[in-house]
């Protein structure tokens, strides 16, 4: 147990050292943040002003209202103030550069607005931007001189009341400081968690370094994102958040209805899947026939252009047919009755359709014309036909002949003319 306790104490000591080192590094970065990251490249520019008023070391140096550096030193000589500015990175400053001391807020905070000049003037080098090319500070209190005495007195009262209101927050600050010891008691727990085997503190620091490096050069985008987030949150919290509260109250019922609707979509979606599956071969065939379809559509343009002309030419005929059908309308019942009366004869003649066709073929043969241009008729004797009281031929020849054959048997009904012979 003694060895385990010693190991645990060693871990806590290491964790404490790590936490102390992190706190020290954070304090160092906080103290040097306004001067840039350690080892970073800077550009030094000096400018002379006749009046800088409340401008202080550490104040921002801006270009087009974007921070590009800070004031690193202030020196007064011969009635002018020489302001030394350290700019982040390597900046090109030219001999016609200008500078002005502007107000940062209504409370009198100052910053330097720097105009780097034009390349045609040549580099500034170690020269000082002269006072003739700078604009001195214009303080807010000078603007009050345009007001009369009652207005200035009212403004003074407003500022005094503002200070009193700010002083009223001292109670909240006191409560925070009083709760600070309880917050510090959690440092041991935090240090134990950081020193545990599950906590990968070096990996966390590396990830934090990579994350912070992604923000370099994107300060403006981050600032715009924060402003948009502020606008969004203000819109969400409109009317003391009542619309959002009502939305959240109705959200469970809305989700239940949405779930019911989605469940009801299962069957239609299954049918849609089946339909799409059935349509797939057709779609594939349509894709395969794309070229042919395109050719048909392309080649059908000339015929389609002729359709209006054909329609115009057919219009008189259609009009005449319309009148003809109107005139023939009274005949329709009679034609219907005639067709009804033809049903029975046609049913009787239907089985003899082959013999009827043969009749017309043989009729054509009857009136045929030979190669000499002569017409001739073929006449065949029908043995067994009886005239008067007796047969034309002997009974021995009349045997086997049926004058009324069944449908389809006329060509097969043969009569023997002589023994061993066939007609």
Secondary structure, DSSP 8 states (H G I E B T S, - for coil): -HHHHHHHHHHHHHHHHHHHHHHHHHHHHHHHGGG-STT--EEEEEEEES--TT--TT-EEEETTEEEEEEEEEEEETTEEEEEEEEES----BTT-EEEEEESSTT--EEEEEE---GGG-B-TT-EE-GGGEE----HHHHGGGS-HHHHHHHHHHHHHHHHHHHTTHHHHHHHHHHHHHHHTTHHHHHHHHHSTT--HHHHHHHHHHHHHHTTT-HHHHHHHHHHHHHHHHHHTGGGGHHHHHHHHHHHHHHHHHHHHHHHHHHHHHHHHHHHHHHHHHHHHHHHTHHHHHHHHHHHHHHHHHHHHHHHHHHHHHHHHHHHHHHHTTHHHHHHHHHHHHHHHHHHHHTTHHHHHHHHHHHHHHT-B-TTS-B-------TT-EETTEESS-HHHHTT--SS--TT-TTT----SSTT---
